[in-house]
């Protein structure tokens, strides 16, 4: 599977606020990863895992410090990708103390 191909139509509902036909896994990688890890169906998550690979997703989570994910999602992906508990805890604290954490 080529990483430059357009997104499958089944992902359109997750990108309702973007011009879907213009999205590319190559140029919009961060958006696609964040959106699917935070709001995607299990099928959508499986698709992004196949396209990008678990090691790359793990590295993405670490480099972005889990930003854009809820504490519950951070804990889930921390278990899936065997991330250190201390690291996940700091991300969870940041998510809870952020602008949206106290709503």
N, C-alpha and C positions, 0 to 999 in steps of 0.2 A: 504494500500500500504506500502510495506516495504522500508525503507530508504536505505537498503543495496543492493537493486537490481541494476542491470546494467542500464545504461541510455537507453532510447528508441532511436531507429534508427533515428527518425525524428530530433534528436539533433546533429547528426553527422556533418552536415555542419558547426556548430558553434565551433567545436573542431577539425578542419582540421589539426591543427598543433600538435596534441597530439595523442598518441595511444588510439583511442576511446574505444576499447574493454577493456582496463585496467582501464578506469575511473570509479569511484564509488562516489555516492552521499555522502557517509560516509567519505572516506579518501580525496577526492578532493573537498570538500564542498566549500571552499573559491574560488577556480578557477571557479567552476560551477556557483556559484552565481554571481561573478563579470562578467563573460563572458555573461551570459544570461541577466543580468540587463543592460549591456552596449550594447550588440550586438544581443541579441536574438529576434526572432519574437514574436508577441503577444502570439501565441500558446506556444512557449517555455517559456515565462515569466509566463503564466498561469500554465504550468506544474511545474515549480520550486516553485511557490506560493503554489500549492497543496501539493507538496512533503515536503516542509520545513515549510510553514506557514508564515503568514504575520507578526506575532509578532517576529519570529526569523529573518526574513528578515529586519525588522525595526531595531532590535538590531544589526544585522550585519552591516547595513549602519552606525549606530552610532559608533560602535566600530572601524570600518575601516575609519571613517570620509569621507565616500564617495569616497575614493581613487579608481582610475581607471575609474571613470565616468566623462563624460563631464559636463560643467556647465548646459547645457540644461537638461541632464539626472538627474543631482542632483536636479534641480528645480522640475522636474516631480515627482521623487520619494519622494521628500520633501512634495509635496502636497498629494500624495497617502498615505503616512504614517504619515501625520500630524506632521511633524518635525518643530521645531521652526525656524522661518525665519532667526533669527540671526545666528543660527547654520549653516543653509544652505548657507547663505551669506559668512561665513568664509570658508566653504569648496569650494565655487565657487571661492573666491579670491585665495585660495591655488592652485586650478586647473588652474586658469589663469596665475599664477605666476610661475608655475612649468616648468619643462623642456619642456613639450609639449604644454604649454599654449601660447607660443609666436610664434608658427610656422606659 
